[in-house]
């Protein structure tokens, strides 16, 4: 994807603490994490004390008051979302390793406040990809080299492969670089769909890159076919109208198969993204300069329902609102 922004990221294990009804929570101990909801930032001394109490490390090690802490290593410690608040004490923090901790997707919102971050390691963690949206505002989390599987492991218990660089790239594209369509809602109100595309004109005979975002409007997780997860169906039902009128899919015709991330779980209030490339070879006449109007009918069909996993997925159809893409000569 020509406008994709490669990033270094890696994700984390869910850690939940339950307090029985009617039971008073225990008093905070000196080495307890700083309250993430507090408006007061921790001091450098407090932050270092908590990191070392967890068994973590810093660079430089045992820094002097005049030293600048640029890296924090909390890998394989008992660090939780609440502990991430101590990282706000380091104004020039560039790298944090949270592999194997108890940090969850909710913790990424704290990391998003540290604008100096260039590298986040969240390896072997169970964070749904939808939470990557919280990292989109970090200006320095951009790298010229593609991610490797060692740098990213988004899924550990979910029924999808552990690595898909494009998913990460899609989430970290700033909204300012996209043409955003309006949301369209399903008949049952459970999910909403919208289309997006890079806002720069498509050059020559380059493919048109289309993104789709599916949002969970309910209070419970929903498992769905990912946007464009069934590429075979999506290519055929896509509605495209160009300078000379409607276009039809002209091939190539390949063996039917689901995409490698064909299904995904969406947390409440969150969304997932997918992308597809519409080549000039696939839609006759789509190579002509001008404006193209694109609509994506998201479909859960009978061929999905008749599979072993079909009954576990949200079932319905949504017709997206149209977006416009411009092709130049």
C-alpha positions as CSV (number, residue, x, y, z in Angstrom):
1,X,0.0,0.0,0.0
2,X,1.7,3.2,-1.3
3,X,0.6,5.4,1.6
4,X,1.0,2.9,4.4
5,X,3.0,4.0,7.3
6,X,5.1,1.2,8.7
7,X,5.3,1.2,12.5
8,X,7.0,-0.7,15.3
9,X,4.4,-1.9,17.8
10,X,3.6,-5.1,19.8
11,X,0.7,-6.1,22.1
12,X,-0.3,-7.3,25.6
13,X,-2.2,-9.7,28.0
14,X,-5.5,-8.9,29.7
15,X,-5.1,-8.2,33.5
16,X,-8.3,-7.8,35.5
17,X,-8.6,-7.3,39.3
18,X,-12.0,-8.1,40.9
19,X,-13.1,-6.8,44.3
20,X,-15.9,-8.6,46.0
21,X,-19.1,-6.8,46.7
22,X,-19.1,-5.1,50.0
23,X,-15.4,-5.6,50.5
24,X,-13.2,-2.6,51.1
25,X,-10.2,-2.4,48.7
26,X,-6.8,-2.8,50.4
27,X,-4.9,0.4,51.2
28,X,-2.3,1.3,48.7
29,X,1.2,0.2,49.5
30,X,4.3,2.4,48.9
31,X,5.2,0.4,45.8
32,X,1.7,0.4,44.3
33,X,1.4,1.9,40.8
34,X,0.4,5.5,40.5
35,X,-3.3,5.9,40.1
36,X,-3.8,6.2,36.3
37,X,-6.9,8.3,36.8
38,X,-5.0,10.9,38.9
39,X,-4.4,14.3,37.4
40,X,-1.0,14.5,39.2
41,X,1.9,13.2,37.3
42,X,4.4,11.0,39.1
43,X,7.8,12.4,39.9
44,X,10.8,10.8,38.3
45,X,11.8,9.3,41.6
46,X,8.4,7.7,42.1
47,X,8.4,6.4,38.5
48,X,11.8,4.8,38.9
49,X,10.9,3.2,42.2
50,X,7.8,1.6,40.7
51,X,9.7,0.3,37.6
52,X,12.4,-1.3,39.8
53,X,9.9,-2.7,42.2
54,X,8.3,-4.5,39.3
55,X,11.7,-5.9,38.2
56,X,12.0,-3.6,35.3
57,X,15.0,-1.8,33.9
58,X,15.8,1.6,32.4
59,X,18.3,3.1,30.1
60,X,20.4,4.5,31.6
61,X,20.4,2.2,34.6
62,X,20.0,3.8,38.0
63,X,20.0,7.3,36.4
64,X,21.3,10.3,38.1
65,X,19.0,13.4,38.5
66,X,20.7,15.0,35.5
67,X,20.3,11.9,33.3
68,X,17.5,11.5,30.7
69,X,15.6,8.2,30.7
70,X,15.0,7.2,27.1
71,X,14.1,3.5,27.4
72,X,12.0,1.5,29.9
73,X,12.0,-2.4,29.9
74,X,9.1,-4.0,31.7
75,X,9.0,-7.2,29.7
76,X,7.8,-10.3,31.6
77,X,6.9,-8.3,34.7
78,X,3.6,-8.1,36.5
79,X,3.0,-4.5,35.1
80,X,-0.6,-3.6,34.5
81,X,-2.5,-0.7,32.8
82,X,-2.2,1.3,36.0
83,X,1.5,1.0,36.0
84,X,1.8,2.7,32.6
85,X,1.0,6.1,34.3
86,X,4.5,6.2,35.7
87,X,5.9,6.4,32.2
88,X,4.5,9.9,31.9
89,X,7.3,11.1,34.2
90,X,9.8,10.7,31.4
91,X,9.5,13.6,28.9
92,X,12.0,12.1,26.4
93,X,11.0,8.4,26.6
94,X,11.5,6.9,23.1
95,X,11.1,3.1,23.7
96,X,9.1,0.9,26.1
97,X,9.0,-2.9,26.2
98,X,5.8,-4.3,27.7
99,X,6.1,-7.9,26.3
100,X,4.6,-10.6,28.5
101,X,3.0,-8.1,31.0
102,X,-0.6,-7.8,32.1
103,X,-1.2,-4.6,30.1
104,X,-4.5,-4.6,28.1
105,X,-5.9,-2.7,25.2
106,X,-7.1,0.0,27.5
107,X,-3.6,0.8,28.5
108,X,-2.7,2.0,25.0
109,X,-4.5,5.2,25.7
110,X,-1.9,6.1,28.4
111,X,1.0,5.4,25.9
112,X,-0.7,7.7,23.4
113,X,0.0,10.6,25.8
114,X,3.8,10.1,25.4
115,X,4.5,11.9,22.2
116,X,8.2,11.1,22.3
117,X,7.7,7.4,21.8
118,X,9.3,5.9,18.7
119,X,9.0,2.2,19.6
120,X,6.5,0.2,21.6
121,X,7.0,-3.6,22.1
122,X,3.8,-5.5,23.1
123,X,4.9,-9.0,22.0
124,X,2.8,-12.1,22.9
125,X,-0.1,-10.0,24.2
126,X,-3.8,-10.5,23.7
127,X,-4.9,-7.0,22.6
128,X,-7.5,-6.8,19.8
129,X,-6.2,-4.8,16.8
130,X,-9.0,-2.3,17.2
131,X,-7.1,-0.7,20.1
132,X,-4.3,0.4,17.8
133,X,-6.4,3.4,17.0
134,X,-5.3,4.9,20.3
135,X,-1.7,5.1,19.1
136,X,-2.5,7.0,15.9
137,X,-1.7,10.4,17.4
138,X,2.0,9.5,18.2
139,X,4.0,11.5,15.7
140,X,7.3,9.6,16.0
141,X,6.0,6.1,15.9
142,X,6.9,5.8,12.2
143,X,9.7,3.8,10.7
144,X,11.0,3.2,7.2
145,X,11.4,-0.5,7.6
146,X,8.4,-2.9,7.6
147,X,7.4,-4.7,10.8
148,X,8.6,-8.2,11.4
149,X,6.8,-11.0,13.1
150,X,9.2,-10.8,16.0
151,X,8.2,-7.2,16.5
152,X,4.4,-7.7,16.4
153,X,2.1,-10.4,17.8
154,X,-1.4,-9.0,18.0
155,X,-3.3,-12.2,18.7
156,X,-2.6,-15.0,21.1
157,X,-6.0,-16.6,21.8
158,X,-8.1,-15.2,19.0
159,X,-8.8,-17.5,16.0
160,X,-6.7,-15.5,13.5
161,X,-3.0,-15.6,12.4
162,X,-0.6,-13.8,14.8
163,X,0.8,-11.2,12.3
164,X,-0.6,-9.0,9.6
165,X,1.5,-5.9,9.0
166,X,-1.3,-4.2,6.9
167,X,-3.7,-4.3,9.8
168,X,-1.3,-2.2,11.9
169,X,-0.5,0.1,9.0
170,X,-4.2,0.7,8.4
171,X,-4.8,1.7,11.9
172,X,-1.9,4.1,12.2
173,X,-2.7,6.2,9.1
174,X,-3.8,9.6,10.4
175,X,-7.4,10.6,9.5
176,X,-6.0,13.7,7.9
177,X,-4.6,11.5,5.1
178,X,-8.0,9.8,4.4
179,X,-11.2,10.6,2.6
180,X,-13.8,9.5,5.1
181,X,-17.3,8.3,4.2
182,X,-20.4,8.6,6.3
183,X,-21.3,5.7,8.7
184,X,-24.1,3.3,7.6
185,X,-25.8,1.2,10.3
186,X,-27.1,-2.3,10.1
187,X,-30.9,-3.0,10.4
188,X,-30.4,-4.3,14.0
189,X,-28.2,-1.4,15.0
190,X,-25.4,-3.7,16.1
191,X,-22.7,-2.6,13.7
192,X,-21.9,0.4,11.5
193,X,-19.8,0.5,8.3
194,X,-17.9,3.3,6.5
195,X,-15.5,3.5,3.6
196,X,-12.2,5.4,3.4
197,X,-9.5,6.0,0.8
198,X,-6.2,7.9,0.8
199,X,-7.1,11.5,-0.1
200,X,-4.4,11.8,-2.8
201,X,-5.4,11.2,-6.4
202,X,-4.6,7.8,-7.8
203,X,-1.8,8.1,-10.4
204,X,-1.9,6.5,-13.8
205,X,-2.9,2.9,-13.7
206,X,-2.1,2.3,-10.0
207,X,-4.8,0.4,-8.1
208,X,-7.4,2.3,-6.1
209,X,-6.9,1.4,-2.4
210,X,-10.1,1.3,-0.4
211,X,-10.4,0.9,3.4
212,X,-13.5,-0.2,5.3
213,X,-14.2,0.2,9.0
214,X,-16.7,-1.9,10.9
215,X,-17.8,-0.6,14.3
216,X,-19.4,-2.4,17.2
217,X,-22.3,-0.4,18.5
218,X,-23.3,-2.8,21.3
219,X,-22.1,-3.3,24.9
220,X,-20.7,-6.8,24.2
221,X,-17.9,-8.1,22.0
222,X,-19.0,-9.1,18.5
223,X,-17.3,-11.6,16.2
224,X,-17.7,-10.6,12.5
225,X,-16.3,-11.3,9.1
226,X,-13.6,-8.7,8.8
227,X,-14.1,-5.9,6.2
228,X,-12.9,-7.4,2.9
229,X,-12.1,-10.6,4.9
230,X,-14.1,-12.4,2.2
231,X,-12.2,-10.8,-0.7
232,X,-13.8,-13.1,-3.3
233,X,-17.3,-11.8,-2.5
234,X,-16.2,-8.2,-1.9
235,X,-14.6,-7.9,-5.4
236,X,-17.8,-9.0,-7.1
237,X,-20.4,-7.0,-5.1
238,X,-18.4,-3.8,-5.1
239,X,-20.3,-1.0,-6.8
240,X,-18.1,1.3,-8.9
241,X,-19.2,4.1,-11.2
242,X,-16.6,5.9,-13.2
243,X,-16.5,8.7,-15.8
244,X,-18.3,6.5,-18.3
245,X,-20.8,5.0,-16.0
246,X,-21.0,1.8,-13.9
247,X,-18.2,-0.7,-14.0
248,X,-18.4,-4.5,-13.6
249,X,-15.9,-6.9,-12.3
250,X,-13.9,-8.4,-15.1
251,X,-11.5,-10.7,-13.4
252,X,-9.2,-12.4,-12.7
253,X,-11.3,-15.3,-11.5
254,X,-9.5,-17.2,-8.7
255,X,-10.4,-20.1,-6.5
256,X,-12.7,-19.1,-3.7
257,X,-11.0,-18.7,-0.4
258,X,-11.4,-16.5,2.7
259,X,-8.7,-13.9,3.6
260,X,-6.2,-14.9,6.3
261,X,-7.9,-12.4,8.7
262,X,-11.5,-13.2,7.5
263,X,-13.0,-13.0,11.0
264,X,-12.2,-10.9,14.0
265,X,-13.7,-9.9,17.4
266,X,-14.6,-6.2,17.9
267,X,-14.7,-4.9,21.5
268,X,-17.7,-2.8,22.6
269,X,-17.5,0.7,21.0
270,X,-14.5,-0.2,19.0
271,X,-13.9,-0.8,15.3
272,X,-11.8,-2.9,12.9
273,X,-10.4,-2.0,9.5
274,X,-9.6,-3.9,6.3
275,X,-8.4,-2.8,2.9
276,X,-8.6,-3.9,-0.7
277,X,-6.9,-2.9,-3.9
278,X,-9.1,-2.4,-7.0
279,X,-6.8,-2.9,-10.0
280,X,-7.5,-1.6,-13.5
281,X,-7.4,-5.3,-14.6
282,X,-10.2,-6.2,-12.3
283,X,-12.7,-3.5,-13.4
284,X,-12.7,-2.7,-17.2
285,X,-12.6,1.0,-17.8
286,X,-11.3,1.9,-14.4
287,X,-8.1,3.2,-15.9
288,X,-9.7,6.4,-17.3
289,X,-8.9,9.7,-15.6
290,X,-11.8,11.2,-13.6
291,X,-13.8,10.6,-10.5
292,X,-15.0,7.2,-9.3
293,X,-17.9,6.6,-6.9
294,X,-17.5,3.5,-4.8
295,X,-20.0,1.6,-2.6
296,X,-19.3,-1.5,-0.6
297,X,-22.2,-3.9,0.3
298,X,-20.9,-5.8,3.3
299,X,-22.6,-9.2,3.1
300,X,-23.0,-12.2,5.4
301,X,-24.3,-14.8,2.9
302,X,-25.6,-18.3,3.0
303,X,-22.2,-19.6,2.0
304,X,-20.9,-18.1,5.3
305,X,-23.7,-19.4,7.4
306,X,-23.1,-23.0,6.2
307,X,-19.6,-23.1,7.4
308,X,-18.5,-24.6,10.9
309,X,-17.8,-21.1,12.2
310,X,-20.9,-19.4,10.6
311,X,-23.2,-19.6,13.6
312,X,-20.7,-17.7,15.8
313,X,-20.6,-14.6,13.6
314,X,-22.8,-11.6,13.4
315,X,-25.1,-12.1,10.5
316,X,-26.5,-9.2,8.4
317,X,-25.9,-6.9,5.5
318,X,-24.9,-3.2,5.3
319,X,-24.6,-1.0,2.3
320,X,-21.9,1.6,2.8
321,X,-22.4,5.2,1.9
322,X,-20.5,6.2,-1.2
323,X,-17.0,7.7,-1.3
324,X,-15.3,9.4,-4.3
325,X,-11.8,8.6,-5.6
326,X,-10.0,10.6,-8.3
327,X,-7.7,9.1,-10.9
328,X,-5.2,11.2,-12.7
329,X,-3.5,10.6,-16.0
